[in-house]
Amino acid sequence: MRRRPRLVARLLTAQAVVVAVGGLTLLLTATLVAPGLFHEHLARTGLASPDVTHHAEQAFASAFGISITVATAASLLAAALVSWFLVRRVARPVEELAEAAETVAAGTYTIDVPSEPFSSELEALSTSFSHMADRLAHTDASRTRLLADLAHELRTPLATLEAYIDGLEDGVVETSADSYETMRGQVVRLRRLASDLRESAAADEHALNLAPVRLEASVAAADAVGAAGPRFLLKSVELELVPGPTGLTVEADPERLGQVLAILLDNALRHTPKGGHVSVRPTRTGSTISVIVSDDGDGIPADQLDAVFSRFHRVDPSRTSSDGSGSGLGLTIARAIVTDHGGTLTAQSRGAGTGATFTVTLPGAPGRHD
């Protein structure tokens, strides 16, 4: 591929053309106008001697030629210096950004793009490029971590299925309802993991296709409690709906909000022992509406209160997917859904064994007065 001229050369050439055109215009204009004006003013003096007039005109022509030559040379030199300075100021950050873009294209995202204060446009371009590189670095790190975590999560159900299939083939494992139930459970686990991965990817891309409507947070909380009730009864964990004030109206996608509350209730159920207690309480704080899910179960260490929303994070690493502890993506999906609604999902706990509280906070629907 033919190498194109550098930006500096192009800008300097353009600037030189502009200066040259301006200089030629000045020279032609002065040459055409100045002698005639001088001759006219000389005639008004009343000098009748042709020799004096001729000598004066020659002196003017000589002085004019020398002056215009010196002035042109000085102006060209000054214009060249100023042009070089300005062109370098413009071209340097563009060249640095081009080099940074090549570095990013090669897969290295940890670059330092200096801020360029020469103009607001260049400064905005440098800042935007730096943010883009940081975002790409974060995305790449997340992708690498996701693949590693996914490989780890797939290992257990696949190993279990492989062991049972080998055992059935070798006659070591009996063909029984229990064997098929175990294998079916691992298939369900893989299907749930695939579904959660799809949801997580859609959440990351803000492609959840929300369909918000006006709804009562208290109604959404009651529906979630009603749907989760049988599972809590089976584990002998008390599930309580604490009534909230009236008029807790939000604009939210009913299905997605129900999904968030179902995830939080499933999480609470997994981490609350038999005989424990879980409560759901809708409330209002200023212009925001909250649904608070509290339990008296395992609790969360203070240094993991935000990490629990990361993909495949488990407070207790010894809890694997085979123990029914979920795909490790539920809280990640829940926070993404709430964030897409313009709200927040946070966790609070006083530490291990003290229970945990998850708070979904959404903006109150406008135009609502209690």
Residue frames as qw, qx, qy, qz and C-alpha x, y, z in Angstrom:
[[0.000, 0.889, 0.459, 0.000, 0.00, 0.00, 0.00],
 [0.382, 0.539, -0.033, 0.750, 1.32, 3.43, -0.97],
 [0.391, -0.449, -0.488, 0.638, 2.18, 5.43, 2.12],
 [0.066, 0.875, 0.355, 0.322, 0.19, 8.64, 2.29],
 [0.252, 0.519, -0.281, 0.767, 1.77, 11.95, 3.36],
 [0.332, -0.320, -0.684, 0.565, 1.78, 12.67, 7.08],
 [0.087, -0.864, -0.497, 0.012, -0.73, 15.06, 8.58],
 [0.353, -0.697, 0.048, 0.622, 2.04, 17.55, 9.45],
 [0.316, -0.084, 0.553, 0.766, 3.19, 17.71, 5.82],
 [0.078, 0.599, 0.694, 0.393, -0.36, 18.15, 4.56],
 [0.211, -0.882, -0.362, 0.214, -1.17, 20.90, 7.02],
 [0.367, -0.571, 0.216, 0.701, 2.12, 22.72, 6.36],
 [0.277, 0.162, 0.649, 0.690, 1.56, 22.49, 2.62],
 [0.026, -0.763, -0.612, -0.208, -1.94, 23.87, 2.97],
 [0.308, -0.840, -0.158, 0.418, -0.68, 26.65, 5.21],
 [0.398, -0.316, 0.402, 0.762, 2.14, 27.46, 2.74],
 [0.193, 0.447, 0.668, 0.563, -0.35, 27.69, -0.12],
 [0.154, -0.877, -0.454, 0.038, -2.51, 30.07, 1.90],
 [0.379, -0.719, 0.078, 0.577, 0.48, 32.26, 2.81],
 [0.388, -0.059, 0.553, 0.735, 1.80, 32.22, -0.78],
 [0.112, 0.650, 0.634, 0.404, -1.56, 33.21, -2.24],
 [0.248, -0.903, -0.280, 0.211, -1.85, 35.99, 0.32],
 [0.443, -0.538, 0.255, 0.670, 1.70, 37.21, -0.41],
 [0.325, 0.192, 0.619, 0.689, 1.21, 37.20, -4.17],
 [0.012, -0.806, -0.559, -0.193, -2.06, 39.03, -3.80],
 [0.338, -0.842, -0.087, 0.411, -0.37, 41.65, -1.62],
 [0.447, -0.310, 0.427, 0.723, 2.55, 42.00, -4.05],
 [0.245, 0.419, 0.653, 0.581, 0.35, 42.35, -7.15],
 [0.112, -0.881, -0.460, -0.025, -1.97, 44.79, -5.44],
 [0.381, -0.759, 0.058, 0.525, 0.87, 46.96, -4.18],
 [0.430, -0.105, 0.532, 0.722, 2.62, 46.87, -7.60],
 [0.155, 0.567, 0.640, 0.495, -0.49, 47.94, -9.42],
 [0.210, -0.894, -0.391, -0.052, -1.68, 50.58, -6.96],
 [0.529, -0.656, -0.031, 0.537, 1.42, 52.13, -5.33],
 [0.437, -0.024, 0.343, 0.831, 3.24, 53.55, -8.46],
 [0.031, 0.632, 0.524, 0.570, 0.13, 55.25, -9.77],
 [0.395, -0.858, -0.322, 0.067, -0.63, 56.86, -6.43],
 [0.561, -0.478, 0.088, 0.670, 2.97, 58.04, -6.05],
 [0.331, 0.228, 0.440, 0.803, 2.99, 59.52, -9.56],
 [0.128, -0.781, -0.489, -0.367, -0.29, 61.32, -8.85],
 [0.484, -0.814, -0.173, 0.269, 0.98, 62.80, -5.58],
 [0.559, -0.235, 0.241, 0.758, 4.26, 63.77, -7.22],
 [0.210, 0.495, 0.484, 0.690, 2.38, 65.63, -9.96],
 [0.276, -0.866, -0.398, -0.124, 0.44, 67.60, -7.33],
 [0.571, -0.550, -0.064, 0.607, 3.67, 69.00, -5.93],
 [0.293, 0.937, 0.035, -0.188, 4.08, 71.13, -9.08],
 [0.467, -0.501, 0.555, 0.472, 7.56, 69.87, -9.98],
 [0.655, 0.688, -0.011, -0.312, 8.05, 70.56, -13.70],
 [0.061, 0.672, -0.714, -0.187, 11.55, 69.17, -14.12],
 [0.913, 0.144, -0.291, -0.248, 11.49, 65.82, -15.92],
 [0.493, 0.381, -0.701, 0.348, 14.84, 64.84, -14.42],
 [0.240, -0.276, 0.618, -0.696, 13.60, 65.40, -10.87],
 [0.810, 0.008, 0.099, -0.578, 10.38, 63.53, -11.56],
 [0.829, 0.288, -0.475, -0.064, 12.23, 60.62, -13.18],
 [0.285, 0.371, -0.733, 0.495, 14.73, 60.44, -10.31],
 [0.468, -0.210, 0.478, -0.713, 11.96, 60.52, -7.70],
 [0.893, 0.094, -0.078, -0.433, 10.06, 57.75, -9.45],
 [0.696, 0.338, -0.613, 0.159, 13.23, 55.64, -9.68],
 [0.005, -0.345, 0.691, -0.636, 13.91, 56.24, -5.98],
 [0.694, -0.103, 0.282, -0.655, 10.35, 55.21, -5.15],
 [0.892, 0.210, -0.324, -0.232, 10.56, 52.09, -7.32],
 [0.491, 0.372, -0.704, 0.354, 13.86, 51.09, -5.71],
 [0.216, -0.257, 0.625, -0.704, 12.64, 51.74, -2.15],
 [0.794, 0.006, 0.079, -0.603, 9.33, 50.04, -2.90],
 [0.821, 0.261, -0.500, -0.089, 11.04, 46.96, -4.36],
 [0.312, 0.316, -0.749, 0.491, 13.48, 46.60, -1.48],
 [0.399, -0.189, 0.484, -0.756, 10.76, 47.19, 1.15],
 [0.853, 0.057, -0.052, -0.515, 8.28, 44.76, -0.39],
 [0.721, 0.294, -0.623, 0.075, 11.00, 42.12, -0.78],
 [0.133, 0.270, -0.734, 0.609, 12.17, 42.42, 2.82],
 [0.556, -0.100, 0.335, -0.754, 8.60, 42.57, 4.11],
 [0.866, 0.132, -0.299, -0.377, 7.62, 39.51, 2.07],
 [0.587, 0.272, -0.716, 0.261, 10.63, 37.52, 3.28],
 [0.081, -0.219, 0.654, -0.720, 10.01, 38.53, 6.92],
 [0.692, -0.028, 0.160, -0.703, 6.32, 37.75, 6.71],
 [0.835, 0.183, -0.479, -0.199, 6.97, 34.37, 5.07],
 [0.394, 0.255, -0.764, 0.443, 9.49, 33.48, 7.76],
 [0.305, -0.137, 0.530, -0.779, 7.16, 34.57, 10.55],
 [0.797, 0.065, -0.078, -0.596, 4.23, 32.75, 8.93],
 [0.717, 0.229, -0.659, 0.000, 6.34, 29.61, 8.53],
 [0.162, 0.205, -0.767, 0.586, 7.36, 29.63, 12.20],
 [0.501, -0.028, 0.380, -0.777, 3.83, 30.28, 13.44],
 [0.813, 0.163, -0.314, -0.462, 2.42, 27.68, 11.04],
 [0.548, 0.234, -0.783, 0.180, 4.94, 25.08, 12.20],
 [0.089, -0.134, 0.700, -0.696, 4.05, 25.73, 15.83],
 [0.640, 0.076, 0.206, -0.737, 0.30, 25.56, 15.24],
 [0.773, 0.237, -0.494, -0.320, 0.51, 22.56, 12.93],
 [0.380, 0.208, -0.841, 0.323, 2.57, 20.63, 15.46],
 [0.299, -0.058, 0.586, -0.751, 0.12, 21.50, 18.23],
 [0.764, 0.172, 0.010, -0.622, -2.73, 20.14, 16.11],
 [0.743, 0.329, -0.557, -0.171, -0.92, 17.17, 14.55],
 [0.114, 0.382, -0.834, 0.382, 0.87, 15.88, 17.66],
 [0.518, -0.041, 0.642, -0.564, -2.23, 14.78, 19.61],
 [0.828, 0.340, -0.074, -0.440, -3.75, 13.31, 16.46],
 [0.549, 0.464, -0.694, 0.041, -0.58, 11.29, 15.85],
 [0.127, -0.273, 0.820, -0.486, -0.56, 10.15, 19.48],
 [0.710, 0.123, 0.378, -0.582, -4.19, 9.08, 19.20],
 [0.776, 0.430, -0.370, -0.277, -3.38, 7.19, 15.98],
 [0.316, 0.399, -0.826, 0.242, -0.53, 5.36, 17.73],
 [0.383, -0.111, 0.694, -0.599, -2.82, 4.63, 20.71],
 [0.803, 0.249, 0.048, -0.539, -5.48, 3.29, 18.33],
 [0.654, 0.419, -0.626, -0.066, -2.93, 0.92, 16.77],
 [0.026, 0.299, -0.840, 0.452, -1.95, -0.24, 20.26],
 [0.603, 0.055, 0.480, -0.636, -5.58, -0.86, 21.20],
 [0.801, 0.364, -0.243, -0.409, -6.18, -2.67, 17.89],
 [0.472, 0.401, -0.776, 0.121, -3.26, -4.96, 18.76],
 [0.738, -0.383, -0.552, -0.066, -5.02, -5.93, 22.00],
 [0.456, -0.125, -0.463, 0.750, -3.19, -3.74, 24.52],
 [0.175, -0.801, -0.455, -0.346, -5.70, -1.56, 26.35],
 [0.533, -0.717, -0.170, 0.417, -3.52, -0.16, 29.13],
 [0.487, 0.429, 0.154, 0.745, -2.47, 3.01, 27.33],
 [0.235, -0.620, -0.287, 0.691, -1.88, 6.54, 28.51],
 [0.304, 0.651, 0.423, 0.552, -3.55, 9.15, 26.30],
 [0.272, -0.229, -0.271, 0.895, -2.37, 12.60, 27.44],
 [0.153, 0.819, 0.503, -0.231, -5.03, 15.26, 27.71],
 [0.417, 0.227, 0.304, 0.826, -4.67, 17.90, 24.99],
 [0.041, -0.708, -0.441, 0.551, -5.72, 21.40, 26.15],
 [0.210, -0.066, 0.401, 0.889, -5.04, 23.04, 22.75],
 [0.407, -0.130, -0.310, -0.849, -8.76, 23.01, 21.90],
 [0.625, -0.091, 0.498, -0.594, -11.94, 21.72, 23.49],
 [0.873, 0.295, -0.184, -0.341, -12.50, 19.35, 20.54],
 [0.568, 0.426, -0.679, 0.185, -9.08, 17.71, 20.86],
 [0.181, -0.313, 0.719, -0.594, -9.41, 17.53, 24.63],
 [0.779, 0.044, 0.267, -0.565, -12.84, 15.88, 24.28],
 [0.820, 0.376, -0.402, -0.158, -11.42, 13.46, 21.69],
 [0.304, 0.421, -0.774, 0.363, -8.51, 12.48, 23.98],
 [0.413, -0.189, 0.616, -0.644, -10.82, 12.04, 26.96],
 [0.853, 0.172, 0.046, -0.491, -13.32, 9.98, 24.97],
 [0.711, 0.409, -0.571, -0.006, -10.58, 7.77, 23.56],
 [0.055, 0.368, -0.790, 0.487, -9.15, 7.19, 27.03],
 [0.628, -0.044, 0.463, -0.624, -12.59, 6.23, 28.33],
 [0.859, 0.308, -0.228, -0.339, -13.08, 3.91, 25.36],
 [0.491, 0.425, -0.735, 0.195, -9.76, 2.18, 26.04],
 [0.234, -0.241, 0.729, -0.596, -10.68, 1.75, 29.72],
 [0.778, 0.111, 0.219, -0.579, -14.06, 0.32, 28.75],
 [0.789, 0.384, -0.453, -0.154, -12.45, -2.10, 26.28],
 [0.219, 0.399, -0.806, 0.379, -9.96, -3.17, 28.94],
 [0.483, -0.107, 0.594, -0.635, -12.79, -3.79, 31.39],
 [0.846, 0.253, -0.041, -0.468, -14.78, -5.69, 28.76],
 [0.639, 0.430, -0.637, 0.021, -11.80, -7.84, 27.83],
 [0.010, -0.307, 0.810, -0.500, -11.03, -8.60, 31.47],
 [0.656, 0.025, 0.405, -0.637, -14.70, -9.45, 32.08],
 [0.832, 0.336, -0.293, -0.329, -14.76, -11.72, 29.05],
 [0.442, 0.401, -0.773, 0.213, -11.62, -13.55, 30.16],
 [0.232, -0.182, 0.735, -0.611, -12.95, -13.90, 33.70],
 [0.762, 0.135, 0.139, -0.618, -16.34, -15.02, 32.39],
 [0.768, 0.339, -0.515, -0.174, -14.81, -17.75, 30.24],
 [0.248, 0.313, -0.827, 0.397, -12.68, -18.97, 33.14],
 [0.417, -0.058, 0.584, -0.694, -15.63, -18.93, 35.54],
 [0.802, 0.218, -0.102, -0.546, -17.89, -20.59, 32.97],
 [0.612, 0.328, -0.719, 0.008, -15.36, -23.38, 32.43],
 [0.001, 0.192, -0.810, 0.555, -15.27, -23.91, 36.20],
 [0.584, 0.070, 0.362, -0.723, -19.07, -23.92, 36.50],
 [0.799, 0.285, -0.323, -0.420, -19.48, -26.41, 33.62],
 [0.273, 0.415, -0.858, 0.130, -16.88, -28.78, 35.01],
 [0.331, -0.109, 0.784, -0.513, -18.99, -30.15, 37.89],
 [0.761, 0.278, 0.295, -0.506, -22.23, -31.06, 36.03],
 [0.677, 0.533, -0.454, -0.227, -20.29, -32.41, 33.04],
 [0.125, 0.402, -0.877, 0.231, -18.04, -34.50, 35.28],
 [0.522, 0.005, 0.666, -0.533, -21.09, -35.86, 37.11],
 [0.797, 0.414, 0.019, -0.441, -22.85, -36.78, 33.87],
 [0.514, 0.550, -0.656, -0.065, -19.70, -38.38, 32.49],
 [0.122, -0.308, 0.876, -0.351, -19.19, -40.41, 35.66],
 [0.660, 0.153, 0.527, -0.512, -22.80, -41.70, 35.64],
 [0.759, 0.510, -0.212, -0.346, -22.68, -42.54, 31.92],
 [0.344, 0.500, -0.790, 0.085, -19.40, -44.43, 32.35],
 [0.319, -0.177, 0.808, -0.463, -20.79, -46.13, 35.41],
 [0.773, 0.282, 0.268, -0.501, -23.93, -47.23, 33.56],
 [0.678, 0.546, -0.450, -0.199, -21.86, -48.54, 30.64],
 [0.265, 0.417, -0.834, 0.246, -19.53, -50.47, 32.95],
 [0.680, -0.369, -0.608, -0.179, -22.36, -51.74, 35.14],
 [0.341, 0.017, -0.581, 0.739, -20.93, -50.03, 38.21],
 [0.281, 0.084, 0.275, -0.916, -23.94, -47.73, 38.54],
 [0.259, 0.361, 0.893, -0.073, -27.35, -49.35, 38.68],
 [0.115, -0.286, -0.484, -0.819, -30.02, -48.28, 36.20],
 [0.190, -0.527, -0.747, 0.358, -32.43, -46.80, 38.68],
 [0.005, 0.896, 0.383, 0.226, -34.75, -43.86, 39.14],
 [0.453, -0.812, 0.030, 0.367, -32.18, -42.24, 41.44],
 [0.559, -0.152, 0.432, 0.691, -29.47, -42.44, 38.77],
 [0.250, 0.563, 0.534, 0.579, -31.68, -40.89, 36.13],
 [0.225, -0.925, -0.305, 0.003, -32.86, -38.25, 38.59],
 [0.522, -0.616, 0.165, 0.566, -29.27, -37.25, 39.35],
 [0.429, 0.077, 0.521, 0.734, -28.39, -36.99, 35.65],
 [0.068, 0.754, 0.537, 0.372, -31.59, -35.09, 34.93],
 [0.354, -0.875, -0.177, 0.280, -30.73, -32.68, 37.72],
 [0.480, -0.397, 0.326, 0.711, -27.35, -31.96, 36.11],
 [0.277, 0.407, 0.599, 0.631, -29.03, -31.37, 32.73],
 [0.141, -0.892, -0.420, -0.087, -31.43, -28.93, 34.41],
 [0.478, -0.700, 0.051, 0.528, -28.40, -27.25, 35.98],
 [0.424, -0.059, 0.484, 0.763, -26.76, -26.84, 32.56],
 [0.109, 0.654, 0.592, 0.459, -29.97, -25.52, 31.02],
 [0.286, -0.905, -0.278, 0.149, -30.36, -22.98, 33.83],
 [0.499, -0.499, 0.224, 0.672, -26.75, -21.91, 33.44],
 [0.333, 0.245, 0.565, 0.714, -27.24, -21.37, 29.69],
 [0.061, -0.812, -0.517, -0.262, -30.40, -19.36, 30.33],
 [0.407, -0.837, -0.117, 0.346, -28.73, -17.23, 32.98],
 [0.499, -0.229, 0.359, 0.755, -25.74, -16.61, 30.72],
 [0.196, 0.524, 0.565, 0.607, -28.08, -15.35, 28.00],
 [0.247, -0.896, -0.366, -0.049, -29.81, -13.07, 30.49],
 [0.533, -0.640, 0.060, 0.550, -26.48, -11.82, 31.81],
 [0.432, 0.060, 0.451, 0.778, -25.22, -11.03, 28.30],
 [0.028, 0.714, 0.524, 0.464, -28.44, -9.18, 27.47],
 [0.397, -0.864, -0.239, 0.197, -28.14, -7.21, 30.70],
 [0.543, -0.395, 0.212, 0.711, -24.54, -6.21, 29.92],
 [0.248, 0.194, 0.520, 0.794, -25.63, -4.96, 26.49],
 [0.251, 0.309, 0.315, -0.862, -28.70, -3.18, 27.91],
 [0.375, 0.054, -0.659, -0.649, -30.81, -5.35, 25.62],
 [0.121, 0.153, 0.897, -0.398, -33.40, -6.52, 28.15],
 [0.190, -0.340, -0.611, -0.689, -36.24, -4.94, 26.14],
 [0.010, -0.284, -0.679, 0.677, -37.98, -3.45, 29.17],
 [0.173, -0.514, -0.569, -0.618, -41.67, -2.60, 28.88],
 [0.121, -0.116, -0.599, 0.783, -42.30, -0.34, 31.89],
 [0.309, -0.611, -0.523, -0.508, -45.80, 0.43, 33.12],
 [0.278, -0.494, 0.368, -0.737, -47.17, 2.11, 36.24],
 [0.740, -0.248, -0.621, -0.074, -47.55, -0.46, 38.99],
 [0.552, -0.745, 0.169, -0.333, -47.73, -0.69, 42.76],
 [0.260, 0.510, -0.779, 0.254, -44.54, -1.91, 44.42],
 [0.504, -0.206, 0.654, -0.525, -46.67, -3.45, 47.17],
 [0.886, 0.266, 0.091, -0.369, -48.54, -5.56, 44.60],
 [0.636, 0.550, -0.539, 0.043, -45.27, -6.70, 42.98],
 [0.058, -0.444, 0.786, -0.426, -43.91, -7.65, 46.42],
 [0.706, -0.030, 0.486, -0.514, -47.10, -9.57, 47.30],
 [0.866, 0.400, -0.170, -0.247, -46.99, -11.46, 43.99],
 [0.426, 0.550, -0.691, 0.196, -43.36, -12.44, 44.55],
 [0.313, -0.308, 0.742, -0.506, -44.06, -13.63, 48.10],
 [0.827, 0.136, 0.263, -0.479, -47.06, -15.65, 46.89],
 [0.793, 0.474, -0.365, -0.114, -45.03, -17.34, 44.14],
 [0.324, 0.492, -0.736, 0.334, -42.12, -18.20, 46.48],
 [0.620, -0.421, 0.333, -0.572, -44.30, -19.32, 49.40],
 [0.986, -0.026, -0.064, -0.154, -44.38, -23.08, 48.61],
 [0.695, 0.414, -0.445, 0.385, -40.59, -23.31, 48.34],
 [0.083, -0.531, 0.510, -0.672, -40.21, -21.67, 51.74],
 [0.814, -0.285, 0.174, -0.475, -42.75, -24.05, 53.27],
 [0.941, 0.175, -0.285, 0.051, -40.82, -27.06, 51.96],
 [0.539, 0.357, -0.487, 0.587, -37.68, -25.82, 53.72],
 [0.519, -0.667, -0.491, 0.210, -39.56, -24.71, 56.85],
 [0.323, -0.058, -0.078, 0.941, -38.42, -21.09, 56.47],
 [0.092, 0.750, 0.544, -0.365, -40.92, -18.39, 57.42],
 [0.266, 0.244, 0.369, 0.856, -41.65, -15.86, 54.65],
 [0.043, -0.703, -0.533, 0.468, -43.38, -12.66, 55.75],
 [0.237, 0.555, 0.339, 0.722, -44.78, -9.77, 53.72],
 [0.214, -0.461, -0.408, 0.758, -44.62, -6.58, 55.77],
 [0.255, 0.813, 0.498, 0.161, -47.37, -4.21, 54.53],
 [0.371, -0.046, 0.040, 0.926, -46.13, -0.84, 53.30],
 [0.201, 0.507, 0.249, -0.801, -47.86, 2.51, 52.85],
 [0.586, 0.611, 0.533, 0.001, -50.26, 3.02, 49.97],
 [0.345, 0.929, -0.012, -0.131, -49.37, 4.77, 46.74],
 [0.479, -0.544, 0.562, 0.399, -45.96, 3.15, 46.21],
 [0.750, 0.615, 0.230, -0.081, -46.20, 3.57, 42.44],
 [0.348, -0.524, 0.549, 0.551, -43.24, 3.00, 40.15],
 [0.702, 0.592, -0.181, -0.352, -42.73, 2.73, 36.41],
 [0.285, -0.457, 0.838, 0.093, -41.25, -0.72, 35.85],
 [0.571, 0.158, -0.699, -0.401, -41.49, -3.81, 33.73],
 [0.777, -0.366, 0.218, -0.463, -43.72, -6.12, 35.84],
 [0.979, 0.102, -0.169, 0.045, -42.07, -9.30, 34.57],
 [0.560, 0.467, -0.423, 0.538, -38.54, -8.04, 35.13],
 [0.277, -0.562, 0.407, -0.665, -39.31, -6.58, 38.55],
 [0.915, -0.234, 0.094, -0.314, -40.88, -9.90, 39.50],
 [0.870, 0.284, -0.310, 0.257, -37.72, -11.63, 38.25],
 [0.183, 0.584, -0.475, 0.632, -35.57, -9.42, 40.50],
 [0.574, -0.449, 0.360, -0.582, -37.66, -10.17, 43.58],
 [0.988, -0.010, -0.075, -0.134, -37.72, -13.89, 42.75],
 [0.670, 0.428, -0.440, 0.418, -33.92, -13.90, 42.52],
 [0.081, -0.542, 0.491, -0.676, -33.61, -12.12, 45.87],
 [0.795, -0.300, 0.223, -0.478, -36.06, -14.52, 47.54],
 [0.957, 0.161, -0.233, 0.063, -34.29, -17.58, 46.08],
 [0.423, 0.516, -0.496, 0.555, -30.99, -16.18, 47.32],
 [0.394, -0.491, 0.417, -0.655, -32.45, -15.59, 50.79],
 [0.939, -0.139, 0.028, -0.313, -33.91, -19.10, 50.88],
 [0.833, 0.310, -0.389, 0.242, -30.57, -20.71, 49.94],
 [0.357, 0.392, -0.509, 0.679, -28.75, -18.88, 52.71],
 [0.483, -0.414, 0.302, -0.710, -31.36, -19.14, 55.47],
 [0.108, 0.109, -0.979, 0.132, -31.41, -22.34, 57.56],
 [0.419, -0.445, -0.751, -0.251, -34.49, -24.32, 58.52],
 [0.396, -0.672, -0.527, 0.338, -36.58, -22.39, 61.04],
 [0.308, -0.153, 0.033, 0.938, -35.22, -19.07, 59.80],
 [0.190, 0.787, 0.472, -0.349, -37.16, -15.96, 58.80],
 [0.313, 0.111, 0.413, 0.848, -37.28, -13.87, 55.60],
 [0.151, 0.732, 0.470, -0.470, -39.27, -10.66, 55.23],
 [0.320, 0.365, 0.452, 0.749, -40.25, -8.49, 52.26],
 [0.100, -0.731, -0.426, 0.523, -41.10, -4.85, 53.00],
 [0.342, 0.591, 0.333, 0.650, -42.03, -2.17, 50.46],
 [0.307, -0.719, -0.299, 0.547, -41.45, 1.41, 51.63],
 [0.356, 0.846, 0.156, 0.365, -40.92, 4.98, 50.50],
 [0.538, -0.492, -0.055, 0.682, -37.95, 7.29, 51.10],
 [0.006, 0.507, -0.179, -0.843, -38.51, 10.75, 49.69],
 [0.601, 0.487, -0.189, -0.605, -39.19, 10.41, 45.97],
 [0.347, 0.332, -0.860, -0.173, -37.90, 6.84, 45.73],
 [0.885, -0.190, 0.031, -0.425, -39.65, 3.53, 46.32],
 [0.080, 0.486, -0.864, 0.103, -37.83, 0.58, 47.88],
 [0.929, -0.166, -0.191, -0.271, -38.54, -3.12, 48.33],
 [0.105, -0.641, 0.708, -0.276, -36.39, -4.57, 51.13],
 [0.920, -0.038, -0.371, -0.124, -35.71, -8.31, 51.36],
 [0.173, -0.658, 0.623, -0.386, -34.17, -9.30, 54.73],
 [0.887, -0.098, -0.445, -0.068, -33.15, -12.65, 56.15],
 [0.506, -0.737, 0.407, -0.189, -31.49, -13.96, 59.32],
 [0.985, 0.157, -0.025, 0.073, -29.29, -16.47, 57.53],
 [0.853, 0.028, -0.043, 0.519, -25.61, -16.80, 56.65],
 [0.183, -0.909, 0.031, 0.373, -24.83, -13.10, 56.29],
 [0.693, 0.627, 0.007, 0.357, -22.15, -11.47, 54.13],
 [0.618, -0.344, -0.078, 0.702, -18.64, -10.34, 55.15],
 [0.040, 0.864, 0.115, -0.489, -18.21, -6.57, 54.92],
 [0.136, -0.536, 0.553, 0.623, -15.57, -6.83, 52.18],
 [0.174, 0.120, 0.888, 0.409, -17.93, -8.81, 49.92],
 [0.292, 0.573, 0.530, -0.553, -21.06, -6.66, 50.04],
 [0.432, 0.667, -0.191, -0.577, -20.49, -5.40, 46.50],
 [0.041, 0.381, -0.874, -0.297, -18.67, -8.47, 45.19],
 [0.449, 0.209, 0.837, -0.235, -21.79, -10.62, 45.64],
 [0.565, 0.679, 0.193, -0.427, -23.16, -8.94, 42.50],
 [0.117, 0.598, -0.681, -0.406, -20.23, -10.17, 40.39],
 [0.823, 0.209, -0.396, -0.349, -20.61, -13.12, 38.05],
 [0.841, 0.023, -0.533, 0.088, -20.24, -16.53, 39.69],
 [0.035, 0.488, -0.575, 0.656, -19.29, -15.00, 43.03],
 [0.732, -0.442, -0.507, -0.113, -20.01, -17.09, 46.11],
 [0.346, -0.800, 0.308, -0.382, -19.53, -15.88, 49.66],
 [0.701, -0.392, 0.594, -0.048, -18.61, -19.45, 50.62],
 [0.363, 0.538, -0.650, -0.396, -16.40, -20.93, 47.86],
 [0.174, -0.124, 0.973, -0.085, -17.04, -24.42, 49.23],
 [0.573, 0.446, 0.524, -0.445, -20.67, -24.15, 48.09],
 [0.143, -0.141, 0.736, 0.647, -20.76, -25.54, 44.56],
 [0.491, 0.078, -0.307, -0.812, -23.48, -25.61, 41.95],
 [0.474, -0.079, -0.864, -0.148, -24.23, -29.20, 42.86],
 [0.147, -0.256, -0.765, 0.572, -25.62, -28.21, 46.22],
 [0.024, 0.751, 0.645, 0.141, -28.43, -26.17, 44.71],
 [0.297, -0.603, -0.160, 0.723, -26.73, -22.86, 45.27],
 [0.392, 0.854, 0.174, -0.293, -27.73, -21.48, 41.87],
 [0.764, 0.527, 0.102, 0.357, -25.78, -20.50, 38.78],
 [0.538, -0.388, -0.028, 0.748, -23.90, -17.65, 40.43],
 [0.188, 0.240, 0.377, 0.875, -25.45, -15.17, 37.99],
 [0.156, -0.716, -0.678, -0.065, -28.72, -14.33, 39.71],
 [0.275, -0.783, -0.215, 0.514, -27.60, -11.26, 41.65],
 [0.287, -0.215, 0.416, 0.836, -25.63, -10.02, 38.64],
 [0.014, 0.432, 0.706, 0.560, -28.77, -10.17, 36.50],
 [0.235, -0.777, -0.565, 0.151, -30.91, -8.63, 39.24],
 [0.285, -0.624, -0.017, 0.727, -28.64, -5.60, 39.65],
 [0.182, -0.017, 0.555, 0.811, -28.47, -5.10, 35.86],
 [0.069, -0.604, -0.726, -0.322, -32.27, -5.14, 35.60],
 [0.276, -0.810, -0.382, 0.348, -32.67, -2.63, 38.43],
 [0.319, -0.432, 0.217, 0.815, -29.94, -0.40, 36.96],
 [0.114, 0.232, 0.656, 0.710, -31.72, -0.39, 33.58],
 [0.184, -0.759, -0.614, -0.110, -34.81, 0.85, 35.43],
 [0.084, 0.722, -0.112, 0.678, -32.78, 3.80, 36.74],
 [0.690, -0.673, 0.031, -0.264, -32.59, 2.34, 40.24],
 [0.119, 0.596, -0.749, 0.265, -30.09, 0.66, 42.56],
 [0.918, -0.255, -0.278, -0.122, -29.71, -2.73, 44.20],
 [0.082, 0.655, -0.609, 0.440, -27.53, -2.84, 47.31],
 [0.795, -0.237, -0.554, 0.071, -26.63, -5.35, 50.01],
 [0.208, -0.688, 0.423, -0.552, -26.16, -4.78, 53.74],
 [0.879, -0.246, -0.406, 0.036, -24.97, -7.17, 56.43],
 [0.394, -0.842, 0.323, -0.179, -23.22, -6.96, 59.78],
 [0.011, -0.561, 0.827, 0.011, -21.09, -9.98, 58.91],
 [0.446, 0.055, -0.875, -0.180, -21.16, -13.76, 58.78],
 [0.280, -0.303, -0.876, 0.248, -24.08, -15.35, 60.61],
 [0.040, 0.358, 0.393, -0.846, -26.00, -12.08, 61.06],
 [0.434, 0.671, 0.593, -0.102, -28.29, -12.26, 58.04],
 [0.282, -0.037, 0.382, 0.879, -28.41, -9.97, 55.02],
 [0.297, 0.723, 0.424, -0.458, -30.63, -7.25, 53.59],
 [0.339, 0.147, 0.562, 0.740, -31.03, -6.51, 49.89],
 [0.168, 0.671, 0.346, -0.634, -32.70, -3.23, 48.93],
 [0.357, 0.414, 0.592, 0.592, -34.23, -2.54, 45.52],
 [0.012, -0.641, -0.240, 0.729, -34.67, 1.22, 45.08],
 [0.340, 0.436, 0.607, 0.570, -36.56, 2.70, 42.11],
 [0.047, -0.021, 0.007, -0.999, -37.67, 6.23, 41.25],
 [0.308, 0.459, 0.687, -0.471, -41.25, 6.92, 42.19],
 [0.315, 0.525, 0.644, 0.459, -43.65, 7.35, 39.28],
 [0.075, 0.009, -0.022, 0.997, -44.14, 11.06, 38.43],
 [0.393, -0.261, -0.305, -0.828, -47.43, 12.77, 39.05],
 [0.601, -0.368, -0.710, 0.003, -48.31, 10.69, 42.09],
 [0.142, -0.475, 0.343, -0.798, -49.57, 12.41, 45.21],
 [0.357, -0.246, -0.869, 0.240, -50.45, 10.65, 48.47]]
